């Protein structure tokens, strides 16, 4: 519920940044609660690498955060 409230509170600014590096960073951080680093690869257009360190000790929570991050990335791909 807390994540849903934070997301709804940020929906307009997030939508304005949809498809951008900054927007994706904020979206992933909001959903996972973890720091996110996105690096663009200059030699490859439209290619980037996402680095996250998931800090959950509980394996099921860790898997859930990983699934959320992958799902968000898949939805944002062109």
N, C-alpha and C positions, 0 to 999 in steps of 0.2 A: 504493500500500500504506500509506503514511504517513497519508493522509487517511482511509482505511478504519479504521485503528487508532484514530485520534483520534475518529472518529465512534462506533465501538463503545464506546470508553471513556466517551463522553458520552451514550449512548443513553437511559439511565434519566432523567437530569435533563432531556434534550431532550423526552422523551415527556411528562413532567409539565407542560412548558410549551407543549405542542402547541396551536396555535390562538391563541397570544398574540403580542403584538408582540415581547416579549423573546425568546420561543422562535424566532420567525422570524428575528430578527436573529442569534441565535447559530447557527442552522442555516445561514444564508447565509454567515456569516463562516467557519464551519468548512469548508464545501465550497469556497469560492472563495479563502479566505485574504485577503480584502479587507475593509476597513471598510464598515459598512452603516449607513445612517440611514433610519429609517422615520418618516414624519410622518403623523399622522392628520388628516383634514380634518373639522373640527367640523360643518360645514354638511351633510355627507353621511354618514349612518350606514353603517358597514361599509365605508368607503372609506379607503384609505391610499395614500401614495406612497413608493416605495422609491428611495433614491438610493445609487448605488455608483460609485466611480471605479475602473475596472479598470486595473491597472498593468502588465499583460503587454506586453512589446515584440513578442513573436512573435504574428503575426496569428492563427495557428491556435489558440494557447493563449488568446488574447483571445476568440475566438469560442466556444471550449469553456467558458470561465468564464461568458460571457453565456448560453449554452444551459443551463448548470447552474442559474444564477440564475432564469431564466425557468421552467424545469421545476419547481424548488422552489416558486416562487410559484404556479404553476398547481395543484400538488398541495395547497397549503395554502388555496386559495380555498374559501369555503363553497359 
